[in-house]
């Protein structure tokens, strides 16, 4: 079984230590585990342990949706840094005001804040005996990737991709039920393909009747903020993608449509399409 961390030392301690000491330093080179040589290909264990994956992608691409489905399928926690930030905002803690200003301006949260929040979450997971994780929204900078590389062996990095016009529509259509906390999307997307590329159609993910009157919109889901977030992301993401590409760990996945079209294709490229739990996960 793979260990979650290279040392029995607390993950929170490791993250904080690396953050304070490794800036600009050379990072350890880890031999990449290339697919199809992954443990998932060699042993069709329906509940493999020690999964250590990262999901990258622009705001609104669906990282959380697909990461959470894989989390349920593989039996490992889905850790979304965006959720950690929103939880901190609601807590009225010491970082709440600073985070509110950053998010409302469409800027990326600093390394210091993200690493602080992530270390707390990983420490809580260790206390509960969690083995493995699927990270969503981290790392966003090469510095974060280097720090993560120093404390854990990332097996695979999935980079989800969609055209910018689709991303904007998706973000503007997002809704959250203020009572149950589930995410929905009221946008009906039908974008024609250009230069020989296929078009993309996505049906809305509508809420059940009991949630309709309780839907809320995130403060940062305005067109101006969404476009600013995308611009900032594009500027920061390329070096991170190059970092993992150089290690042979980056899987670029162009979403062909909504969940019904994309989920089976994603499972196929991850060599998970034969798992007996796949149908149950796809129907969730």
C-alpha positions as CSV (number, residue, x, y, z in Angstrom):
1,X,0.0,0.0,0.0
2,X,1.3,3.4,-0.9
3,X,1.9,5.8,2.0
4,X,0.1,9.1,1.9
5,X,3.3,10.9,2.8
6,X,7.0,10.1,2.7
7,X,7.5,10.7,6.4
8,X,5.4,9.9,9.5
9,X,5.8,13.6,10.3
10,X,2.5,15.5,10.2
11,X,1.6,16.7,6.7
12,X,0.8,20.1,8.2
13,X,4.4,20.3,9.5
14,X,5.8,19.1,6.2
15,X,3.9,21.7,4.2
16,X,4.8,24.5,6.5
17,X,8.4,23.5,6.7
18,X,8.8,23.2,2.9
19,X,7.0,26.5,2.3
20,X,9.5,28.3,4.5
21,X,12.7,26.5,3.3
22,X,12.4,25.4,-0.3
23,X,11.7,28.5,-2.3
24,X,14.2,28.6,-5.1
25,X,15.8,25.4,-4.0
26,X,16.2,22.3,-6.2
27,X,13.4,19.8,-5.8
28,X,13.7,16.0,-5.6
29,X,13.1,14.3,-8.9
30,X,10.5,11.5,-8.6
31,X,10.5,8.8,-11.3
32,X,7.1,9.1,-12.9
33,X,4.5,6.4,-12.9
34,X,3.3,6.4,-16.5
35,X,0.0,5.1,-17.6
36,X,-0.7,2.3,-18.5
37,X,1.9,1.1,-16.1
38,X,-0.1,2.4,-13.2
39,X,-1.4,0.1,-10.4
40,X,-4.9,0.5,-11.7
41,X,-3.9,-1.2,-15.0
42,X,-1.9,-4.0,-13.3
43,X,-4.5,-4.8,-10.7
44,X,-8.2,-4.2,-11.2
45,X,-8.9,-3.5,-7.5
46,X,-12.3,-1.9,-7.3
47,X,-11.2,0.1,-4.3
48,X,-7.5,0.9,-4.8
49,X,-5.8,2.6,-1.9
50,X,-3.1,5.2,-1.8
51,X,-4.4,7.1,-4.9
52,X,-2.6,10.5,-5.1
53,X,-4.0,12.5,-8.0
54,X,-4.3,16.1,-8.9
55,X,-7.0,17.7,-11.0
56,X,-6.1,20.9,-12.9
57,X,-8.3,23.1,-15.1
58,X,-9.8,26.5,-15.5
59,X,-12.5,27.9,-13.1
60,X,-15.8,26.3,-14.1
61,X,-14.3,23.4,-16.1
62,X,-15.8,20.8,-13.7
63,X,-12.8,19.8,-11.6
64,X,-15.0,19.4,-8.6
65,X,-17.7,17.4,-10.4
66,X,-15.3,14.8,-11.8
67,X,-13.0,14.7,-8.8
68,X,-15.9,14.0,-6.5
69,X,-17.2,11.2,-8.7
70,X,-13.8,9.6,-8.8
71,X,-13.5,10.1,-5.0
72,X,-16.7,8.1,-4.5
73,X,-15.6,5.4,-7.0
74,X,-12.1,5.0,-5.6
75,X,-12.9,5.4,-1.9
76,X,-10.4,8.3,-1.3
77,X,-11.2,11.9,-0.1
78,X,-11.7,14.7,-2.6
79,X,-10.0,17.8,-1.3
80,X,-10.9,21.0,-3.1
81,X,-9.0,24.1,-2.1
82,X,-11.8,26.2,-3.4
83,X,-14.1,24.6,-0.8
84,X,-11.5,25.2,1.9
85,X,-11.4,28.9,1.0
86,X,-15.2,29.2,1.1
87,X,-15.4,27.4,4.4
88,X,-12.8,29.8,5.8
89,X,-14.9,32.7,4.4
90,X,-18.0,31.5,6.2
91,X,-16.1,30.9,9.5
92,X,-15.3,34.6,10.1
93,X,-11.9,33.6,11.0
94,X,-8.7,35.7,10.9
95,X,-8.3,35.2,7.1
96,X,-11.9,35.8,6.3
97,X,-11.7,39.6,5.4
98,X,-8.4,39.1,3.4
99,X,-9.9,36.2,1.5
100,X,-13.1,38.1,0.7
101,X,-11.2,41.0,-0.9
102,X,-9.1,38.6,-3.0
103,X,-12.0,36.5,-4.2
104,X,-14.2,39.4,-5.1
105,X,-11.4,40.9,-7.2
106,X,-11.0,37.6,-9.1
107,X,-7.4,37.2,-7.9
108,X,-5.7,33.9,-7.0
109,X,-5.3,33.3,-3.2
110,X,-1.7,33.5,-2.1
111,X,0.5,30.4,-1.5
112,X,0.7,31.2,2.2
113,X,-3.1,31.1,2.7
114,X,-3.7,28.0,0.5
115,X,-0.9,26.0,2.2
116,X,-2.2,27.0,5.6
117,X,-5.7,25.8,4.8
118,X,-4.5,22.6,3.0
119,X,-2.2,21.6,5.8
120,X,-5.0,21.9,8.3
121,X,-7.2,19.7,6.1
122,X,-4.5,17.1,5.6
123,X,-3.8,17.0,9.3
124,X,-7.5,16.4,10.0
125,X,-7.5,13.6,7.4
126,X,-4.4,11.9,8.9
127,X,-6.2,11.9,12.3
128,X,-9.1,10.0,10.7
129,X,-6.8,7.5,9.0
130,X,-7.4,8.7,5.4
131,X,-5.1,7.0,2.8
132,X,-4.7,8.9,-0.4
133,X,-6.5,11.9,-1.9
134,X,-7.7,13.6,-5.1
135,X,-6.6,17.3,-5.0
136,X,-8.8,19.8,-6.8
137,X,-7.5,23.3,-7.4
138,X,-4.0,22.7,-6.0
139,X,-1.2,23.3,-7.0
140,X,-1.8,26.5,-8.9
141,X,1.8,27.7,-9.1
142,X,5.1,26.0,-9.7
143,X,6.2,26.9,-6.2
144,X,3.1,25.0,-4.8
145,X,3.9,22.1,-7.1
146,X,7.5,21.9,-5.9
147,X,6.4,22.0,-2.3
148,X,3.8,19.2,-2.9
149,X,6.5,17.2,-4.7
150,X,8.6,17.4,-1.6
151,X,6.0,15.8,0.7
152,X,4.1,13.3,-1.4
153,X,4.4,11.2,-4.6
154,X,1.7,12.5,-7.0
155,X,0.9,9.6,-9.4
156,X,-1.2,11.4,-12.0
157,X,-2.3,15.0,-12.9
158,X,-5.5,15.3,-15.0
159,X,-5.8,18.6,-16.8
160,X,-9.5,19.2,-17.8
161,X,-10.0,21.5,-20.8
162,X,-12.9,23.4,-22.4
163,X,-13.1,26.4,-24.7
164,X,-13.2,29.8,-22.9
165,X,-16.7,30.7,-24.2
166,X,-18.1,27.5,-22.7
167,X,-16.2,28.2,-19.4
168,X,-17.8,31.6,-19.1
169,X,-21.3,30.3,-19.7
170,X,-20.8,27.5,-17.2
171,X,-19.6,29.9,-14.5
172,X,-22.5,32.3,-15.0
173,X,-25.0,29.4,-14.9
174,X,-23.7,28.0,-11.6
175,X,-26.2,27.8,-8.7
176,X,-25.8,26.5,-5.2
177,X,-28.7,25.3,-2.9
178,X,-28.4,27.3,0.3
179,X,-30.0,24.5,2.3
180,X,-28.5,21.2,1.0
181,X,-25.3,22.7,-0.4
182,X,-25.5,20.9,-3.8
183,X,-24.3,22.5,-7.0
184,X,-26.5,22.9,-10.1
185,X,-26.2,24.7,-13.4
186,X,-29.0,26.5,-15.3
187,X,-27.0,27.2,-18.4
188,X,-27.9,25.4,-21.6
189,X,-24.8,25.4,-23.7
190,X,-24.6,24.8,-27.5
191,X,-21.3,26.0,-29.0
192,X,-20.5,25.3,-32.6
193,X,-17.1,23.9,-33.5
194,X,-14.5,25.9,-35.3
195,X,-11.7,25.0,-37.7
196,X,-12.8,21.4,-37.9
197,X,-13.2,20.9,-34.2
198,X,-16.4,19.4,-32.9
199,X,-19.0,21.5,-31.2
200,X,-19.9,21.2,-27.5
201,X,-23.4,20.8,-26.1
202,X,-24.2,20.7,-22.4
203,X,-27.7,20.3,-21.0
204,X,-28.5,22.2,-17.8
205,X,-28.1,20.4,-14.5
206,X,-31.4,21.6,-12.9
207,X,-32.3,21.4,-9.2
208,X,-35.2,19.4,-7.8
209,X,-38.3,21.4,-6.9
210,X,-37.4,21.6,-3.2
211,X,-34.2,23.5,-4.0
212,X,-35.5,26.0,-6.6
213,X,-36.4,28.7,-4.1
214,X,-33.2,28.3,-2.2
215,X,-30.7,28.7,-5.0
216,X,-27.8,31.2,-4.6
217,X,-25.1,32.6,-6.9
218,X,-21.5,32.8,-5.8
219,X,-20.3,36.4,-5.4
220,X,-17.5,35.8,-7.8
221,X,-19.6,34.4,-10.6
222,X,-20.1,37.6,-12.5
223,X,-18.9,38.0,-16.1
224,X,-16.2,40.5,-15.3
225,X,-14.8,38.5,-12.4
226,X,-15.0,35.2,-14.3
227,X,-13.0,36.6,-17.2
228,X,-10.4,38.0,-14.9
229,X,-10.1,34.7,-13.1
230,X,-9.6,32.9,-16.4
231,X,-6.9,35.4,-17.5
232,X,-5.0,35.0,-14.2
233,X,-5.4,31.2,-14.4
234,X,-4.0,31.1,-18.0
235,X,-0.9,33.2,-16.9
236,X,-0.2,30.9,-13.9
237,X,-1.2,27.5,-15.3
238,X,1.2,26.9,-18.2
239,X,4.3,26.6,-16.0
240,X,2.5,24.1,-13.7
241,X,1.4,22.0,-16.7
242,X,5.0,22.1,-18.0
243,X,6.2,21.0,-14.5
244,X,4.1,17.9,-14.5
245,X,4.5,17.2,-18.3
246,X,8.3,17.1,-17.8
247,X,7.7,14.3,-15.2
248,X,5.4,12.3,-17.5
249,X,2.5,12.7,-15.2
250,X,0.2,15.1,-17.1
251,X,-2.9,13.8,-18.8
252,X,-4.7,16.4,-20.9
253,X,-8.4,15.6,-21.3
254,X,-10.6,17.7,-23.6
255,X,-14.1,17.4,-22.3
256,X,-16.4,16.4,-25.2
257,X,-19.6,17.7,-23.6
258,X,-21.5,17.4,-20.3
259,X,-21.3,14.6,-17.7
260,X,-23.1,12.0,-19.9
261,X,-20.6,12.4,-22.7
262,X,-17.5,13.1,-20.7
263,X,-17.7,10.7,-17.7
264,X,-17.4,7.4,-19.7
265,X,-14.5,8.8,-21.7
266,X,-12.7,9.9,-18.6
267,X,-13.1,6.5,-17.0
268,X,-11.8,4.9,-20.2
269,X,-8.6,6.9,-20.3
270,X,-8.0,6.3,-16.6
271,X,-8.4,2.5,-17.2
272,X,-11.4,2.5,-14.8
273,X,-14.2,1.7,-17.3
274,X,-14.3,-1.9,-16.3
275,X,-14.8,-1.3,-12.5
276,X,-18.0,-2.8,-11.2
277,X,-18.8,0.4,-9.4
278,X,-18.7,2.5,-12.5
279,X,-22.4,2.3,-13.4
280,X,-23.4,3.2,-9.9
281,X,-21.0,6.2,-9.9
282,X,-22.1,7.4,-13.3
283,X,-25.7,7.4,-12.2
284,X,-25.0,9.4,-9.0
